[in-house]
Amino acid sequence: MIRSMRLVFAKTSNDATPAAVPAETSSQPDRSRAIRRPGVIVGGAVLAVVAVVAVLALVLPGLLRAGSGDGPPDVADITAKPKTTWTFDWVGDADEQFLEDDPETAPVGDRQALIWASFDSYAYSDSQGSAAGWYEGYDEQYADGYAAGLEYEKAYSDWFDDTTFSKPLPDDEDYYPNGAYGNFDEWLGFDDGFWDARLGEDEGYSKKEKPVEPDYEPTITLLDTTTGEVVWTINLAEAVPGVDYSSTFYAFDVEESNAVAVSSSTTSGDTTSYSVVTLARSTGEVLSALESDGPTGVESFDGDLIVTSSDVGGDGTSVARYAVDGLGDEPKWQADGPASSFGASVFALGTDFVEVIGDDEGVILSGASGERAPFGADVDFAVTYDYAGSRLIRSERSDDSTTIDGWTTDDDSIWRDPITADYAQIIDGMVFTADADGDAYTDLVAVSPANGEPLWSDPWNGGFDGVYGVRDGTVLVVSGARLITLDAATGEALFSQKLGAVSGFYQGASSFYVATDNELIAYGYREKGATWSFKLGDDQDVLAVGRSLGLVDHDARTLRGLAPK
């Protein structure tokens, strides 16, 4: 199961890599479009996340949901020092020892959010002890292996008792089924039984036991984030074909429709099955479902779903557009996509196109018809297309730089000259370029998407790690743990402020919010200094819950809303 995502890095120079390392991520959607070849996240993918701070430095955009560079709306502003309001038990009746510390969330409109708990498969596996490595068919193999081991021991005893030693010594491999000897992935049960018998152990001595399934069935809740009221809760094991405790899944809103979507993958033995299900936004009722043997990618487009389904062997990909209540019907259109071993990623490109990325290449299709777009025949891991506002930008990356050019959907350049730079990024409808300077960047310039000409009379030459966002007529530039605010019209520095050891960064329309290990702090975009601060408990973290901010209490395993006092 693949939720549409891009893996992006602002840096294109191999000689200038920021030293910071991500510590954790928040769930607020990231709006940047660092111009670099997309990547794919497989299995349990999540919405794109904001960059985070570690070792006193902000790491700029890491994971990015596809789009025009103008991402979903900001979190709702908290205009005064907040208080906690509603409380939601996101663990419910599940066995919490096998759940991740934080819930997963996805925004639905401005006032609701999908919330679910993620199963910690690693913790579960570690808890099984002797059960680790058990698989369907293991018990039968063990019994056969033990019997074969006894036969070998008898043959060995007979050989040893024959003092003439005229016959050859029995060979272990002769007592294994064809292809089983040394094949521990598929015949571990046989091998365990064989050696228990050979070593004279009682039957069952080292036999692995079938794991005890955890007391957990995946559920998902639609929550009103202003009141904390539950709109509905569903058991995904009952609603989604094949889903069980071990499944990975992701849920998201299908904008411009009456539905939310859930994409999932479930592995049983050597087989993985994939499904996409749509649920009525008002009730949680299943609207339609689509199952696939190969990895799937899914993205919303103009109230519908674009779904990719890759061949199990990775030979090709089918791309199709479905109505949210018609996943089981004939698609509105169907097209061939690139080969992909792990599942092709699909995402919206502006309002008219979709891009599908496979192992080595990609295709751009008309969202309306599925036909190949007039541009984008050269899409691969070096060439990509993105929108800056309404302008299409083509980028081509080499080992140490990126060349960008304004483009038309008729496959023509519209800039007089392309621009080659160490750093190139599209964020919030603006295009930025910069030069590499050791471990940082310098000479930041805003470029007009219309003609490629500089928008500032002079570059801003302070060293920085990356551009985070454009808000309220300002450009937010990060340098280590310091945030520098530039005038978006001129590029002149307005002021800077040290943010400290940041664990989460969230943007609203008029303020941004910084979470540290012990407080949440609000800052205005055009005024230096904190607007308010809110103390966090030892076991509390800040989380974006839809378009709102909330607190995760790890000790109580609850989620609490935040609102102005």
N, C-alpha and C positions, 0 to 999 in steps of 0.2 A: 504494500500500500504506500503510495507516494502522494503527499500533498504538495501542490505546486510550490516550488521554492527555487531561489537562486542562491548559490554560495558565492559571495563577492568579497573582494578585498580592494581597498582604495589604492594600495601600493602596487605599482607595476614594475618598479626597479628592484632587481635582485640585490642591489647594494644598499638599499635603504629600507630596513624592516623595523618597525616599532618593537621595542623590547617588551611591551606589556603582554600579559597572558590573561585570557578571560577567566574569571573566577566563577561567575554564574550569570544568568541572563534573566531579564524581565520579559513579560509576555506582551509588551506594547509593540504594535507593528512598527517596523522601521521604514522610513520613507526614502532612504538614499538610493541612488542608482550608481554605485561605483562601477565604472565601465571595465568589466573583466568577464571572462568566459563563465557562463553559468555552470553550476554543478547540481548534483541531485542528492537529496536526502532520502534514504530508503528505510521503511519500516518505522512506524510510530512518529512520523514527522509531525512537526508542529507549525503553528503560524510563525512568520518571520519575527525576529526578536531584535530589541534594541541592543546597541553595544554596551559593554559594561566596563567597570574599572577594576584593575588588579595591579598590585604593586604600585599604587598611587598614580596610575595612568589610565586614561580612557581608551579603550580599544574601539575604534569606529567600525561601522556596519559589518557584521559577520553574516547573518542570515537574512534573506530578503524575500518577501512575498512579491511575486511578479506584479507589474502594473505600469503606470505611466510615470512613476517617480513621485507621485503626489499621494500615495498611500491612503489608508483609512483615516477618518477624522482623529484629532487629538483626544486625549483623555479629557473628561469634563473638568473644568477649572474648579479648584476649591478656593474660594475668595477670602477665607479667613481661617484662623487656626482651627483644625477639625476636631471632631469628637467621633467616637465609635457609635454606630447606630445598630443595625441589624446583625445577627449572628447566624451563620449557616454551617451545619455539620456536614462537611463534604465527604467524610469517611462513611457515615451511616452505620450499617450493620456489618460492614466488611471487616475481615481480619487485618487490622491496620499494620501488623508487623511486616506485611508484604506489599505495602503501598509506598510510593514515592513521597517525599516530605511535603511537596507542594502539589496542589491540584492543577489540572490543566484548564485553561479557559479560552473561549473564543467569543468575540463580540457578536451580538445580534441586534442590529439597529443601535440606537443611542441609549436605550434603557434596559437592555437585557443581555444576558451572557449564558453561554453553554458552559457547564462546569462538570468535570469528571475526574476521578482518581486514576492514576496510572499504576499498573501492577509492576512491582519491582522483581523482575524475573531472576536477577542475580541473587538477591537476598533469598528468594524462594529456593533456588538451586543450591545455595550454600547450606540451607537448613536441612536438606534431604539426607546428607551423610551417605550411607550405604545405598540410598536410592539413586544417587547421581549416576547417570549412564544407562539407566533402565530404559527400554523401549518396547513397543508392541512386538511380540514374538520372542522376547528375551527368555521368558520362562520355558517355552518349548525348546528353544535352542540349548538352554542350560541342561535340561533333562537329557536331551540327545547327546550333548557333550559329555555328561557324566557317564552315561552308558558306554560311549566310545572310549572314555578313559579307562573304564574297568576292563574293556576288551583288550586295550593296549597292555594293561598291567598283567593280564593273564598271558598274553602272547610273550611279554618280556620274561615272565616267570618261567614259562615253558622253555624259552630260549636259554635262560640261565641254568635251568635244571638239566638241560641236555649238555652234558660235560664235553661233548665232542665239538660244540659250537660250529657245527657244519652249516647251519642255516644263517642267513644274514640277520643282523640285529633289527628288530622291528623299527620302522620309521614313523614318527609322530604324524607326519603329513598324510600318510596312507589312511589314517583313521578320521580324517576331516573330510567333509563334503567338498566337492570340486569348487575351487575358488574361495574356500573359507579360511585356509591356512594363512595366518598373518593379516587377515582382513578384519581388524578389530572394529571398524566402523559398522560393519553389517553382521559380524559373527562373534561379537564379544561374549554373548551368552554361551555359545558353544565352547569357546576357549575357557571361560571361567569354570564351566562344568567339567571339561576335560582335565584341567589341571588340579581341580579339587580331588578328582578320582585318582589321578596319577600320584599325587602327594599323600594319598591315604587319608584324606579328610572326609568327614561325614558329608553326605549329600546336603547341599545348602550352605556349606561353611562360608563361602565367599560370594554366595548368590546375592545379587542386587534385588532389592524389594521395589515393587511398584510404588511410585511416589503417592503420598496421600494428597489428594487435591485440596487446595486451600479453600477456606470458607470465604470465597470471593466470586461474585459475578459482576461483570462490568455494568455500571449504570451511568446514565447521563441525565443531568438536570438542566432545565431552562429556568433561570433565576431573574427576577426583577431586581436590578442592581440599585435602584433608588429606595426600595422598601424592604428588600430581602425576602419577599414572598416567592414561593415556588410556583411556577406556572405549570410545570409537569416534570415528572421523573419517570424514566423507562428503564427496564432491564434489557440491556442490549443482547444478552444471550437468548432472550425470547423474541426480540424484534429483528435481529440481524442473522441471516443464515450462517450456521457454523461457528459463530462467535462463542468463545469460552474464556476461562480465566487467563489463558496464555496469549490471547489475541492482542495485537497492537492495532490501534485505531486512532482516527482523528475526526473531529466534527467541526463544521463551519457553517456559517450562514450563506444561503444562496440569495444574494441580493437581487432585488427586483422580482422576487417570487414569494410564494407563501410557504417556503420549505427551508429546512436545514438539511445538510447532508452528512452522512457518516461513511467514511471509507475505512476498511479494515483488512487485516491479513491474519490468517490462522494457520499455524504449522502443526501437522500431525505426522510424526515419523519423518519420512523424506519428502513429504508432499506439503505444499503451501497453497492454500486457496485464498482468493481475494474477492471482496464484495464492495459494492457501493449501494447505499440505501438512503432514500430521502424520507424525511419525517415532516408531518404537518407542523408548521411553526406554532400554531395555536393549541394543538392537543398532544403532539408527539406521536400521533398515529402514523403507521407506515404507509407511505404513498406508493412507492415502487422500489424495486431492487434489481441489481445486476450482479451476476457472479462471473468470475473469470478464473481460469487455471494459471494465467500468466500475470506478472506484476502489472498493476494499474496505476495510472496517474489521473487526477481529477481536478478540475478548476471550474468555477462558476463563470458564466458569460451571458450577459444580457438576459438574466432570469432563467437560463438553461444551464446544463452541465456539459462540459467537454470532457470526455473520458478516453484515456489511452489504455490499450490492453496489449502487452507485449507477448510475443511467442515465448514459450517456456525455454526454447533453445536460443533465444535472442536473435532470431533471424529477421524479424520485422515487427512493426507495431501498427495496430489498427487505431485510428482516431475517429471518434464519432461524437455528434452533438445530440443530446437527448433533452426532452422536456422533463421537468422534475417529477411529474407523475407518469412518465412513460419510459422508465429505464428498461422495462421488459418488452417494449414495443420496438418497431423499426425506428432507427434513428432518423433525425431530420436530414443528416448527411453523414457519409462515412468516407474516409480517405486513408491512404497509406502513409505511415510515418516512418522515421528512421529506425534501424535495428538498435535494440537495447537489451543487454543481458540482465539488467537489474530493474528495468521499467523506465519508460520514457517519461520525462517531466513535461507538463503542459502548463502554460500560463497565458493570461491575456496580455496582448501587446496593444496598448491603446484601447480604443473602443471598437475597432473594426477587424482586428487580426488576433490570431493565437499563434504562439510559437511552441514547437515540440522539439525537445532536445533528447537525442539518443546517446549512444556510446561515443561516436566519433563525429556526428554531424547533426544538424537540425533542419527543420522545415518551418516556413511561415505560411499559414493558411488563412483564407478568408473565414472569419467567424460566421458569416452569413451563409456561405455555400460550401465551404471545405476545399475550395479550389486553391491551388498554389498562388501565392501573392506574386505580383509582378516584380517585387524586390525580394532580396534575401536568399537567392540561390547559392550564395557563398557562405551561409551561416555554418560555422563550425566552432571549435574551441578557441579560435583566434578572432573571429569576426562575429559581431552581434549588433543588433539594432535595439534602440530604446527611444522613448519619447521624453522630451523636455517640454512640458506643457503640451502644445499642439504640434511641436516640431519634431520630426523624426531625426535621430542622430545615429550615424553609422560609426562603429569603432572597430579598430583592428589592432590587436595587441601583438607586440613582439617580445623578445626576452627582457628588454630593459625600458620599454616605452609603449605608449598607446597613441595611435593616430585617430583623431575624430574628425567627422565631416557632417555637415548638414545634408539631409537626404530627402528625396521625395518617394512616395509610394509607387512612382513610375520608374524607380531605379536610376535616378539622376542626382548628381551633386548640386547643392544650391549655394554653397559657400565659394567665395573666390579662391581660397586656399584652405586645404585641410590643416589641422593643428596637430603637431606631435609634441607630447609632453610626458614627463615621468609619472604624473598623477592626473587623472581625469575622472570627474565624478558628476553625475546628474543627481540633484537633490532638490525636492520641492519646486520643480520646474525651472531651476537655474543650472547652468553648466559652469563648472569650475575646472581650472587647470593649475598645475604648480610644478616646480622643479624639485628634484630630490636633493637633500643636503645631509649626507651622513645618515643618521637614524631618524631624520625628520624630513619635512618639506619646507619650502620657502617660495617667495614670489607668487603668492596666490592671486589669481585673476578670475573675475567673473566674465563669461563669454556670452554674447548674444546668440541664442539658438537660431535666430532668423538669418544671420549673415556671418557668424563666427568672429565678429569684431569685438574687441575688449569693451566692457561696460564701464570700467574704471580707468581713470586717467593714469594711475600708477598702480603697480602690483603692491599687495601688502606683503612685506618681506620679513615678517616675524616667523620664527620656526614653529611648526605645528605638526600634529599627528594626523589631522583630517578635519573636514567640515562635517558638522553634525546635523545642522538644519538651518532653515530660513524661516524666521517668524517675526511678525510685527515690524517689518522693515529692517530686520537685523540678520546678520549671518553669524551662526554660532560655530566658533573654531576651537578645537581642543588641542592643548599642548600639555602633555603630562596630566597632572591633576588640576590644571588651570583651564578655565573657560574664558576665551576672549570674544567679546562682542564687537562686530564690525557693522558699520552702516552699509546696508545692502546696496544703496544707490552709488556710494563713492568708494567703498572699501576702506575707509578710515576707521581706525580703532576707536571705539567709544570708551570702553573700560574692560578690565579683566577682574576675575575673582577666583580665589582658590576654593575648590569644591571639597578637597579632602579625599579620604578613602571611600569611594563611592561603590555601592553594590547594585544600584538601579537608577536609571535615568528616564524620566517620563516627561512628555511635552504636552502642554495644553495650549489653548489659543492665546492666552495672555500671560501665562506663567509656565515655568518648567519646575520639575520636582525631583529632588535628589535624595535617594535613600542611602544612608550609611549603616554601620552596624548598630547604631543606637538612636537614630532619629531620622525623621523625614523633614526636609527643608524645602520651602517654596521660594523661588526667585522670579522677579520680573525680567522681561527681555530687555527693557531699556533703562532700568534703574539698578545700580549696584547695591548689593547687600540683600540679606534675606528678608522676605515678606513675613514669614512665620516659620516656626519649627514645632515639631511634634515628637515627643519622646517615644521610643520603641522599647518594648520589653526585651528581656534576654532571649526569649524564644519566639520573637515576632519578626516577620519580614514583610515588606511591602510587595503587593502584587497588583497588576492591572486586571480588574475584573470587568471584562467588556470595555466600556469607555469610562469606567470609574476606577478609583483607587481603593484598595482594601488592604486588610492586614491578615496574614496567615499566622495563626497561633499554633506553633508546632507542638507545644506541650498539650494543649487542649484539643488539637487536631480540628480546629474550626477556622472559618473564614468570616471576617467582620468588615462591615462597610464603614467608609469614612465620609463625613459630610461636615460643612461649616457649623460651628457652634451657634 
